[in-house]
C-alpha cells in the first residue's frame, strides 16, 4: 500500500538535493507534513542507518552519513559537469560524429570532455583517418534510464529534455558560440577559446540583440547582468579584471570553454607579473587612501599601506560603484575608455600609474 510517508521517503531518496516543504507537500494529500518528515528522521536515527535525513536551512535532504561516505566514495556515481553533458548531448544527437567536427563546434575543451566520457564508458571511439568516430554505448542508455540504446530513441530523449528546460534544441546542444564584450576579448586568447563573437549587449539595437540571442554564452562585466540579460536566455558569465587576482579568477571561470594548457600557462604568466609589481613597491613608504573598492583591491594586492589621510587614489570616472562622486584625488587610475583594451596590459597600466604616482 502506498502511503504519504513512503512517498516522502522515496522523494528524498531520488532527489539527491534538498527539498522544501512546498515541493514535498505537492506530492501528498496531507497539508501538514512536518510530522511525517520528523518521524522519518527519528526512524533513521533509531535504527542507526548509514543514511540520514537532515534539515538544511528549512529544506530536507537524504544523504550518506560522513563516516560511511568516505568508504563508498570510490564506487559512487559522479555527476557530469554541464559542459561535459553538453558535449555528450551533441555526440548522442549527431552520432556517429567525427571528433574533429565536434571540436570545431565545442572548442578545445572537447578533448578533455571526450576523455572523461570514454573513461566513464558512456561513449566509444574508433579511429577514422586522422580523427575518431564517436558514438554512445549501452552504458549511456543505462545512465539515463532508457529502455533502448537505439540512436533514434536517444535523439527523442534529447529533444524531450530540451523542451522540459524550455530551451531551443540548438542552444541545449551547445551549438551556439560565445559572445564577449570588447573589454574582455583578450580573455579569449588567455583561455585558448576560439569561435567567439565580440558583441555589445549594453546598448544593443534590434539587429545586435537578434545576433546575441543566437549565442549560447554571454561574457560581460561583473555587475552588468541586469543591464545585459533582459533579452538573453542563455548562460551569462560575469567577469572582472581590475587586479591580477581578478584576472586569474576570470580565467578559471572561463577555463571550461578553453584549453587547459593555455589556461595554465596564462595563470603562471599572470602570477609572475604580480610578483614583479609587488617587488616594485618595496621602497614605497607612503600610505594610500583608496577612494573606491576597486582601488582598495589594487592597493591590497600590491601590499601597500592604507590610511585615511594617505595619498588619495580614485578611478578616472570619479564616481564610486554606487554612483556617488569621489571628489578630488591625488592619483587617477585609468578605467573604461582610457584603459588599454588588453586585459593584462590594462592591469599593468593601472598599476604603473599608481606606482609612478606614489613614487613622485
C-alpha distance (Angstrom), angle and dihedral (degrees) to the residues before:
residue distance angle dihedral
X1 . . .
X2 3.79 . .
X3 3.80 112.2 .
X4 3.80 134.1 -173.3
X5 3.79 89.0 -115.8
X6 3.78 91.2 52.6
X7 3.80 91.8 50.1
X8 3.82 92.2 50.5
X9 3.80 91.2 47.7
X10 3.81 91.7 48.6
X11 3.82 91.5 48.0
X12 3.80 92.2 53.0
X13 3.81 90.0 47.1
X14 3.81 97.6 51.7
X15 3.82 97.6 37.0
X16 3.79 99.2 69.4
X17 3.81 89.3 -164.2
X18 3.83 135.2 69.0
X19 3.81 116.3 -75.6
X20 3.80 125.4 -160.1
X21 3.79 125.9 -137.8
X22 3.80 92.0 -102.1
X23 3.81 91.0 59.4
X24 3.80 92.7 45.0
X25 3.81 94.3 44.1
X26 3.80 90.1 55.6
X27 3.81 88.8 64.8
X28 3.80 98.7 55.2
X29 3.79 139.1 43.3
X30 3.79 96.7 -124.3
X31 3.81 112.8 94.8
X32 3.81 97.9 -157.4
X33 3.79 106.6 53.5
X34 3.81 98.8 161.4
X35 3.82 90.3 98.3
X36 3.82 90.6 53.4
X37 3.81 93.3 49.2
X38 3.80 94.9 46.0
X39 3.80 90.1 45.2
X40 3.81 89.8 54.9
X41 3.80 90.9 47.7
X42 3.81 90.2 53.5
X43 3.82 92.4 47.5
X44 3.80 92.5 54.1
X45 3.81 91.1 47.6
X46 3.81 94.5 47.6
X47 3.80 95.3 51.6
X48 3.82 91.0 45.2
X49 3.80 91.3 -125.3
X50 3.80 120.3 -173.6
X51 3.82 84.3 -127.7
X52 3.78 124.5 70.0
X53 3.80 137.4 -173.2
X54 3.78 112.5 -135.8
X55 3.78 133.8 -175.0
X56 3.81 113.3 -129.3
X57 3.82 115.0 -174.6
X58 3.79 93.8 -35.3
X59 3.81 95.0 -40.3
X60 3.79 129.6 98.5
X61 3.79 130.2 -133.5
X62 3.80 135.1 179.1
X63 3.78 112.4 -140.2
X64 3.79 144.6 158.4
X65 3.80 112.8 -93.4
X66 3.83 112.8 -106.0
X67 3.83 93.5 -114.6
X68 3.82 89.7 58.2
X69 3.82 97.8 36.6
X70 3.83 95.4 72.9
X71 3.80 91.9 49.5
X72 3.80 95.1 53.3
X73 3.81 99.0 34.5
X74 3.83 94.7 99.4
X75 3.82 92.0 64.0
X76 3.79 98.5 34.0
X77 3.82 113.9 113.9
X78 3.80 114.6 -108.9
X79 3.78 120.1 -139.5
X80 3.77 117.0 -120.8
X81 3.80 115.2 -113.4
X82 3.81 114.1 -117.9
X83 3.85 95.6 -108.4
X84 3.82 91.1 49.2
X85 3.80 90.5 47.8
X86 3.82 90.2 52.5
X87 3.81 90.3 51.7
X88 3.80 90.6 48.6
X89 3.81 89.9 49.4
X90 3.80 91.5 54.0
X91 3.80 91.4 49.4
X92 3.80 91.4 48.2
X93 3.80 94.8 46.5
X94 3.82 97.6 44.6
X95 3.82 99.8 31.5
X96 2.89 130.4 -177.2
X97 3.81 89.2 43.7
X98 3.82 131.6 165.7
X99 3.81 111.6 -116.4
X100 3.82 93.0 -135.2
X101 3.81 89.6 56.0
X102 3.79 90.3 49.8
X103 3.81 91.0 51.1
X104 3.82 90.3 51.4
X105 3.81 89.2 55.9
X106 3.80 100.4 39.0
X107 3.80 104.6 29.3
X108 3.80 135.1 -122.3
X109 3.82 93.5 -50.6
X110 3.83 86.6 72.0
X111 3.82 90.9 82.4
X112 3.83 90.3 62.4
X113 3.81 91.1 44.3
X114 3.80 92.3 52.0
X115 3.79 91.4 48.3
X116 3.82 91.1 52.3
X117 3.80 92.5 46.7
X118 3.81 91.5 49.7
X119 3.81 91.5 49.3
X120 3.79 89.7 53.1
X121 3.77 91.7 49.2
X122 3.80 95.0 -120.6
X123 3.80 95.3 121.3
X124 3.79 137.5 25.8
X125 3.80 128.2 -146.2
X126 3.80 129.2 -153.9
X127 3.83 125.2 -173.1
X128 3.79 114.6 -100.3
X129 3.79 113.8 177.4
X130 3.81 107.4 -62.8
X131 3.81 91.9 -18.4
X132 3.81 137.2 44.0
X133 3.80 137.3 -110.4
X134 3.81 114.0 -123.7
X135 3.78 128.9 -158.5
X136 3.80 139.5 152.1
X137 3.81 125.1 -89.9
X138 3.83 131.6 -140.6
X139 3.81 86.4 -97.7
X140 3.81 87.9 65.1
X141 3.81 89.3 62.2
X142 3.81 90.4 48.7
X143 3.81 91.8 49.4
X144 3.81 91.9 54.2
X145 3.82 93.9 37.2
X146 3.81 94.4 -117.1
X147 3.79 123.1 162.5
X148 3.79 92.5 -136.5
X149 3.79 140.6 22.5
X150 3.80 90.1 -141.1
X151 3.85 108.6 137.2
X152 3.81 92.1 -131.9
X153 3.80 92.6 55.4
X154 3.80 89.7 47.3
X155 3.80 90.0 51.7
X156 3.82 90.4 51.7
X157 3.81 89.3 50.8
X158 3.81 91.6 53.7
X159 3.80 92.1 48.5
X160 3.81 89.2 50.3
X161 3.81 92.2 50.5
X162 3.80 91.0 49.8
X163 3.80 90.2 53.4
X164 3.82 92.6 46.7
X165 3.80 90.3 54.1
X166 3.81 90.1 46.5
X167 3.78 92.7 -124.6
X168 3.76 131.3 128.2
X169 3.79 113.1 -100.3
X170 3.80 93.2 -118.7
X171 3.79 91.6 51.5
X172 3.83 92.5 46.5
X173 3.80 89.4 52.2
X174 3.78 90.4 51.4
X175 3.82 94.8 -120.5
X176 3.81 93.4 138.9
X177 3.77 119.5 87.4
X178 3.76 134.4 -124.6
X179 3.79 123.6 -85.6
X180 3.80 120.2 -154.8
X181 3.79 132.9 -178.9
X182 3.84 116.7 -117.1
X183 3.82 93.2 -107.3
X184 3.80 90.9 63.6
X185 3.79 102.4 36.5
X186 3.80 90.2 107.2
X187 3.82 88.8 60.8
X188 3.80 87.7 69.0
X189 3.80 91.5 63.0
X190 3.80 91.9 44.1
X191 3.81 89.2 55.0
X192 3.80 96.3 39.5
X193 3.82 92.1 -118.2
X194 3.79 117.0 158.6
X195 3.79 133.1 -178.2
X196 3.81 95.5 45.2
X197 3.81 128.8 141.2
X198 3.81 126.9 -139.0
X199 3.80 108.0 -130.3
X200 3.80 140.5 170.9
X201 3.81 109.0 -137.7
X202 3.82 95.1 164.4
X203 3.80 97.8 68.7
X204 3.77 101.0 15.8
X205 3.79 121.9 161.7
X206 3.81 120.8 -149.8
X207 3.80 93.2 -85.2
X208 3.80 93.1 50.2
X209 3.80 91.7 45.9
X210 3.78 90.9 52.7
X211 3.81 89.9 50.9
X212 3.81 92.1 49.0
X213 3.80 92.8 47.6
X214 3.81 88.8 61.6
X215 3.81 90.4 61.8
X216 3.78 125.9 91.7
X217 3.82 98.3 -151.6
X218 3.81 131.6 32.6
X219 3.82 121.6 -165.2
X220 3.80 114.8 -158.0
X221 3.79 142.3 158.1
X222 3.78 117.1 -73.8
X223 3.80 111.5 -94.3
X224 3.81 95.0 24.3
X225 3.81 99.8 92.2
X226 3.80 94.7 106.3
X227 3.79 91.2 50.4
X228 3.80 94.3 46.5
X229 3.77 103.6 31.0
X230 3.77 104.0 57.4
X231 3.79 92.6 99.0
X232 3.83 101.0 24.5
X233 3.81 120.9 91.0
X234 3.81 99.2 -179.5
X235 3.79 128.9 86.3
X236 3.82 115.9 -57.7
X237 3.81 117.7 -156.9
X238 3.81 118.0 -166.6
X239 3.80 116.9 -152.8
X240 3.80 137.0 174.0
X241 3.79 135.6 -166.1
X242 3.81 110.6 -175.4
X243 3.81 92.8 123.2
X244 3.79 137.1 22.0
X245 3.79 89.3 -104.8
X246 3.81 92.5 53.7
X247 3.79 89.7 46.6
X248 3.81 90.8 52.9
X249 3.81 91.6 47.6
X250 3.81 90.9 51.0
X251 3.80 91.5 50.9
X252 3.80 90.3 51.3
X253 3.81 90.6 50.6
X254 3.81 91.4 52.9
X255 3.82 94.8 40.4
X256 3.82 93.4 99.4
X257 3.83 89.4 68.2
X258 3.78 97.0 44.5
X259 3.78 144.5 51.4
X260 3.80 117.5 -62.7
X261 3.80 90.2 -147.4
X262 3.80 93.4 51.1
X263 3.80 92.1 45.5
X264 3.80 90.9 51.9
X265 3.80 92.9 47.7
X266 3.82 92.3 48.2
X267 3.80 93.4 49.4
X268 3.82 91.1 49.6
X269 3.82 90.0 49.0
X270 3.81 92.8 50.0
X271 3.80 91.8 46.6
X272 3.79 89.2 55.0
X273 3.81 91.7 49.8
X274 3.79 90.6 50.4
X275 3.81 91.2 54.2
X276 3.82 90.7 49.1
X277 3.80 92.2 53.6
X278 3.79 93.1 46.9
X279 3.82 88.2 54.2
X280 3.82 89.2 54.2
X281 3.82 89.8 61.2
X282 3.84 97.1 53.4
X283 3.82 93.0 99.1
X284 3.83 95.5 44.0
X285 3.79 110.4 106.5
X286 3.80 101.2 166.9
X287 3.78 117.6 99.7
X288 3.78 127.6 -128.0
X289 3.79 132.7 -130.7
X290 3.85 104.8 -154.2
X291 3.80 111.6 -150.0
X292 3.82 96.1 -163.7
X293 3.79 138.3 28.0
X294 3.81 91.4 -108.0
X295 3.81 91.6 57.1
X296 3.82 90.0 47.0
X297 3.82 89.8 56.0
X298 3.81 90.6 50.7
X299 3.80 93.0 48.9
X300 3.81 92.4 47.8
X301 3.80 92.4 49.6
X302 3.82 90.9 52.7
X303 3.83 89.5 47.2
X304 3.82 92.6 -124.7
X305 3.78 123.2 159.2
X306 3.81 119.2 -100.0
X307 3.80 127.4 -147.5
X308 3.80 133.8 159.6
X309 3.81 89.6 -128.3
X310 3.80 94.9 44.1
X311 3.79 129.6 107.5
X312 3.81 107.7 -50.3
X313 3.79 113.1 -124.8
X314 3.80 123.5 -175.9
X315 3.81 139.4 163.1
X316 3.79 114.1 -96.3
X317 3.81 92.6 -114.2
X318 3.83 85.2 69.2
X319 3.81 96.6 -143.2
X320 3.80 133.2 98.6
X321 3.80 125.0 -123.8
X322 3.81 89.5 -91.3
X323 3.82 91.3 54.9
X324 3.82 96.9 -105.7
X325 3.80 118.2 142.8
X326 3.78 112.1 -103.2
X327 3.81 94.3 -156.8
X328 3.78 127.1 -154.3
X329 3.80 120.4 -8.8
X330 3.79 137.2 -179.4
X331 3.81 94.4 -134.7
X332 3.80 127.3 29.0
X333 3.80 118.1 -157.9
X334 3.84 116.3 -145.7
X335 3.80 115.6 -112.5
X336 3.82 138.4 171.4
X337 3.81 110.2 -14.2
X338 3.81 93.9 13.2
X339 3.81 94.8 52.5
X340 3.80 129.0 82.6
X341 3.81 113.7 -94.2
X342 3.81 92.5 -134.0
X343 3.82 106.7 89.7
X344 3.82 96.4 -140.7
X345 3.81 93.6 43.4
X346 3.81 88.0 47.0
X347 3.81 92.3 58.6
X348 3.82 91.5 44.1
X349 3.81 90.7 49.1
X350 3.79 92.1 52.9
X351 3.81 93.4 46.9
X352 3.81 91.4 47.3
X353 3.81 90.3 54.1
X354 3.80 91.4 47.7
X355 3.82 96.2 46.7
X356 3.82 94.8 43.3
X357 3.81 90.3 48.5
X358 3.80 92.6 50.9
X359 3.81 92.8 48.3
X360 3.83 93.5 54.8
